[in-house]
Amino acid sequence: MTILYGHCVKLLCIMEERTEISSLGEFGLIDHLTRNIELQNASSLLGVGDDAAVIDHFGKQTVISTDLLLEGVHFDLMYTPLKHLGYKSVIVNLSDIYAMNAIPTQITLSVGISNRFSLQALDEFYEGVYAACERYGVDLIGGDTTSSQKGFVISVTALGEVAPHQFVKRSTARKGDLICVSGDLGAAYVGLLFLEREKKIFMESPGVQPDLENESYVIGRLLKPEARRDIIAFFENSGIRPTAMMDISDGLSSDLLHICKQSNLGCVLYEEKLPIADAMRNAAYKFEIDPTACALSGGEDYELLFTIAQEDYEKLTLQEEISVVGYMTAPEEGSHIITKGGNKHALIAQGWNHLK
């Protein structure tokens, strides 16, 4: 999949050929969208075509997560290609399953669409859905379609499997545990800043071409995130079981404070330890904003935030994609960040709020 920068500020659902979705009817549309499904998991006994799907996880425990994505709240079709939207809609749910130390196996997908979308536009969205399913070995086993009066509505439910009692919660971190994150942080937020800037320019001057030179990394992190399947595999191969874990969707500070609250602990973060990509740092400077603030509060990174016992530290040396950024403390010590200059500040949740 490629990022469609040159046309990112045009309505991407406008195509030369257009088939009205209403011409197929609900069941005809479902048949069309699911015609190429091939089940990949033995646990998927029965998929699309009956009143319900049937799965059997053969003695393993089932993990379930669901997300609702709304046009104008979670995505903007002025700069989000439909294929990327389909891909991302799956990824954000798979990330939740991995965050439980589980392996995703199936999804259901329901969409609400208005008559401004053609069948070709919906096909483009589903191309991204199927691309994500194929990449992560997940089966699309059901869903629903309906009309929407106010934009594009997407609901995905993901199911996964985990060995009995091997799932990892947010509430089980322990005092002295090391705080770790995968990958790097803040790039998706900076990518959003660029796209929102170009949208504003386009709305004021439609003839101006978008200026996104050399910003492919941060924009790609927003439009086409990946779930950290590799980190879960590393845990298994290295004999590591995190003591607590969640994915970073609302920003590191907000999500770490969730772990602190649910585990009844405090924490200490070190600014100098935060993983920040050079591309993000340079892009943030163009907006005259602090890269550390982006890393702490940006959101939509879909990296894994987890705690491990100190005795597991040596096992991390072979995994360059994991950074140790702090440690858990007693609750009465509070939650703080130590700056590069050695100053201590309270850690404040300033991440994305879905209900604003």
C-alpha positions in Angstrom: 0.0 0.0 0.0 1.3 3.5 -0.8 0.4 6.8 0.7 -1.5 8.9 -1.8 0.1 12.3 -1.0 -0.6 14.0 -4.3 -4.3 13.8 -4.0 -4.7 13.8 -0.2 -6.8 17.0 -0.1 -9.3 15.9 -2.7 -12.5 14.0 -1.8 -11.2 10.5 -2.4 -14.6 8.9 -2.9 -15.1 10.6 -6.3 -14.2 8.1 -9.1 -14.9 8.0 -12.9 -17.0 4.8 -12.7 -19.8 4.9 -10.2 -22.3 2.2 -9.2 -25.0 3.2 -6.7 -24.9 1.0 -3.7 -28.7 1.1 -3.6 -28.8 -0.9 -6.9 -27.5 -4.0 -5.1 -29.7 -4.0 -2.0 -28.4 -5.0 1.5 -27.9 -8.7 0.8 -26.5 -8.1 -2.6 -24.0 -5.6 -1.1 -22.9 -8.1 1.6 -22.5 -10.8 -1.1 -20.4 -8.3 -3.2 -18.1 -7.2 -0.3 -17.6 -10.8 1.1 -17.2 -12.6 -2.2 -13.5 -13.2 -1.9 -13.2 -14.2 1.8 -11.0 -17.2 2.4 -10.8 -18.4 6.0 -7.2 -18.7 7.4 -7.7 -20.0 10.9 -8.7 -23.5 12.0 -10.7 -21.8 14.8 -13.0 -20.2 12.2 -15.5 -23.0 11.7 -18.2 -20.9 10.0 -17.9 -17.4 8.6 -20.2 -15.1 6.6 -23.4 -16.6 5.1 -25.5 -17.6 8.2 -27.1 -15.8 11.0 -23.9 -16.0 13.1 -20.3 -17.1 12.8 -19.0 -20.1 14.7 -15.5 -20.2 16.2 -13.7 -22.8 18.3 -10.5 -21.8 20.1 -9.6 -25.4 21.1 -9.2 -24.8 24.8 -7.6 -21.4 24.6 -9.3 -18.3 26.1 -11.0 -15.8 23.9 -10.1 -12.1 24.0 -12.6 -9.6 22.5 -12.3 -5.8 21.7 -14.5 -3.4 19.7 -14.0 0.1 18.4 -16.2 2.7 16.8 -14.8 5.1 14.2 -16.8 8.1 13.1 -16.2 10.4 10.2 -15.4 13.9 11.4 -14.3 12.6 14.9 -11.7 9.9 14.2 -10.9 10.5 10.5 -11.3 13.1 7.8 -11.9 11.9 4.2 -10.4 15.1 2.9 -7.0 13.6 3.4 -7.5 9.9 4.3 -7.5 7.5 1.4 -10.3 5.0 1.7 -7.9 2.0 1.4 -5.8 3.3 4.2 -8.9 3.9 6.3 -10.0 0.3 5.8 -6.5 -0.9 6.8 -6.3 1.3 9.9 -9.8 0.3 11.0 -8.6 -3.2 11.4 -5.2 -2.3 12.8 -6.5 -0.3 15.7 -8.5 -3.3 16.9 -5.8 -5.8 16.4 -3.5 -3.6 18.5 -5.9 -4.0 21.4 -5.8 -7.7 21.1 -2.0 -7.8 21.1 -2.1 -5.4 24.1 -3.7 -8.3 26.0 -0.8 -10.6 25.1 -3.1 -12.4 22.8 -3.2 -13.3 19.0 -6.0 -11.9 16.9 -7.8 -14.5 14.8 -11.1 -13.0 13.6 -12.9 -9.7 13.1 -16.4 -8.5 12.4 -17.0 -5.3 10.5 -20.1 -3.1 10.3 -20.4 0.1 8.3 -22.9 2.9 8.0 -22.7 4.7 4.7 -24.5 7.6 3.0 -25.5 7.8 -0.6 -22.5 10.0 -1.4 -20.4 6.8 -1.4 -20.4 4.6 -4.6 -19.9 0.9 -4.7 -16.4 1.6 -6.1 -15.5 3.7 -3.0 -16.7 1.0 -0.7 -14.6 -1.5 -2.6 -11.6 0.7 -2.1 -12.2 0.7 1.7 -12.6 -3.1 1.8 -9.3 -3.5 -0.1 -7.6 -2.0 2.9 -9.6 -4.2 5.2 -8.6 -7.4 3.4 -5.0 -6.2 3.1 -4.8 -5.9 6.9 -6.5 -9.2 7.5 -4.1 -11.0 5.1 -1.0 -9.3 6.6 -2.0 -10.3 10.2 -3.6 -13.7 9.4 -7.1 -12.6 10.6 -10.4 -13.8 9.3 -13.3 -11.4 8.5 -16.3 -13.6 9.7 -19.2 -11.2 9.7 -20.7 -7.8 10.2 -23.5 -5.5 9.0 -24.2 -2.7 6.6 -26.8 0.1 7.0 -27.4 3.6 5.7 -26.1 6.7 7.6 -27.4 10.2 7.5 -24.2 11.8 8.9 -21.1 10.4 7.3 -19.2 7.2 7.3 -19.5 5.0 10.5 -17.2 2.0 11.1 -17.5 -0.5 13.8 -15.0 -3.4 14.1 -14.9 -6.1 16.7 -11.8 -8.2 17.0 -11.4 -11.6 18.6 -8.2 -13.3 19.7 -6.9 -16.3 21.5 -4.5 -16.7 24.4 -3.3 -19.6 26.5 -5.3 -20.0 29.7 -4.6 -17.2 32.1 -1.7 -15.8 30.0 -3.6 -12.6 29.2 -2.1 -9.3 30.6 -4.2 -6.6 32.3 -3.5 -3.0 33.0 -4.1 -3.5 36.8 -1.2 -5.9 37.6 1.9 -3.7 37.5 4.1 -3.9 40.6 6.3 -1.4 42.5 9.8 -1.4 41.0 8.7 -2.8 37.6 10.4 -1.2 34.5 8.2 0.8 32.2 8.8 0.0 28.5 7.5 1.1 25.1 7.9 -0.3 21.7 8.9 1.7 18.6 8.9 5.5 18.7 6.3 8.0 19.8 4.6 11.2 18.6 5.0 10.8 14.8 1.3 10.2 14.1 0.3 13.4 15.9 2.8 15.5 13.9 1.6 13.8 10.7 -1.9 15.0 11.6 -0.7 18.6 12.0 0.7 18.5 8.5 -2.5 17.2 7.0 -4.7 19.6 8.9 -2.4 22.5 7.7 -2.7 21.4 4.1 -6.4 21.0 4.4 -6.8 24.5 5.7 -4.6 25.8 2.8 -6.7 23.8 0.3 -10.0 25.1 1.6 -8.7 28.7 1.3 -6.9 28.2 -2.0 -8.0 25.0 -3.9 -5.5 25.5 -6.6 -2.5 25.1 -4.3 -0.8 21.7 -4.3 -0.1 20.1 -0.9 3.4 20.7 0.5 4.3 17.4 2.1 7.9 17.1 0.9 10.0 14.7 3.0 7.2 14.1 5.5 6.3 10.5 4.5 7.3 9.0 7.8 5.1 11.1 10.1 2.1 11.0 7.6 2.5 7.3 7.1 2.4 6.7 10.9 -1.0 8.4 11.0 -2.6 7.0 7.8 -1.2 3.5 7.9 -0.2 2.4 11.4 0.9 -1.2 12.2 0.1 -3.4 15.2 3.0 -4.8 17.1 2.7 -8.5 16.5 6.5 -8.7 16.5 6.7 -7.6 20.1 4.3 -10.3 21.3 6.3 -12.9 19.4 9.4 -11.6 21.0 7.8 -12.0 24.5 7.0 -15.6 23.7 10.5 -16.4 22.3 12.3 -14.7 25.1 10.2 -16.0 28.0 8.9 -12.6 29.0 5.5 -12.0 30.4 4.7 -8.3 31.0 3.2 -7.6 34.4 0.9 -5.0 32.8 0.3 -3.8 29.3 -1.9 -1.6 27.0 -1.5 0.0 23.6 -0.7 3.7 23.2 -3.7 5.2 21.4 -4.4 8.3 23.5 -0.8 9.4 24.2 1.9 7.9 26.5 1.1 10.2 29.5 -2.6 9.4 29.5 -2.2 5.7 28.9 0.6 5.3 31.5 -1.6 7.1 34.1 -4.3 4.5 33.3 -1.9 1.7 34.3 -0.9 3.7 37.4 -4.6 4.2 38.4 -5.6 0.6 37.8 -2.5 -0.8 39.4 -2.7 1.7 42.3 0.9 2.8 41.8 2.9 5.9 40.8 5.6 6.2 38.2 8.8 8.0 37.1 9.5 8.7 33.5 12.7 10.0 32.0 12.5 12.5 29.2 15.9 11.4 27.8 14.7 7.8 27.5 11.6 8.6 25.4 12.0 7.0 21.9 11.7 9.8 19.3 12.4 9.3 15.6 14.6 11.9 13.9 11.9 12.4 11.3 9.4 13.3 14.0 11.8 15.6 15.8 12.6 17.5 12.7 8.9 17.7 11.7 7.9 18.9 15.1 10.4 21.8 14.9 8.7 23.0 11.7 5.7 23.7 13.8 7.8 25.1 16.6 6.5 22.5 19.1 8.4 20.4 21.6 9.0 16.8 20.3 8.8 15.6 24.0 5.3 17.0 24.2 4.3 15.1 21.0 5.7 11.9 22.4 3.9 12.3 25.7 0.5 13.5 24.4 0.2 12.8 20.7 -1.8 9.7 20.5 -2.6 7.2 17.7 0.9 5.6 17.9 -0.5 2.1 18.5 2.8 1.1 20.1 2.8 -1.2 23.2 3.2 0.2 26.7 4.1 -2.4 29.2 5.8 -3.1 32.5 8.2 -5.9 33.3 10.0 -7.3 36.3 13.5 -5.9 36.8 15.0 -9.4 36.5 13.8 -9.6 32.9 15.8 -6.5 31.9 18.7 -8.5 30.4 16.2 -10.3 28.1 15.5 -7.0 26.3 19.0 -6.4 25.1 18.4 -8.3 21.8 15.3 -6.2 20.9 16.1 -2.7 19.6 12.5 -1.9 19.2 11.9 -1.7 23.0 12.9 1.3 25.2 12.9 1.3 29.0 11.6 4.7 29.9 11.0 4.6 33.6 9.8 2.6 36.6 6.7 2.1 38.8 6.7 3.6 42.3 4.6 3.5 45.4 1.2 5.3 44.9 2.0 8.0 47.5 5.1 9.1 45.5 2.8 10.2 42.6 3.5 10.2 38.9 6.4 12.3 37.5 8.7 12.9 34.6 12.3 13.8 35.0 13.4 16.3 32.3 16.8 16.2 30.5 17.9 19.1 32.8 17.1 17.0 35.9 13.9 18.8 36.9 10.9 16.9 38.2 7.4 17.6 37.1 4.0 16.0 37.6 3.0 13.7 34.8 -0.3 15.1 33.3 -2.7 13.4 31.0 -3.1 15.6 28.0 -3.8 13.0 25.3 -6.7 12.5 23.0 -10.2 12.7 24.5 -12.8 10.9 22.4 -15.7 12.6 24.1 -14.7 16.2 23.4 
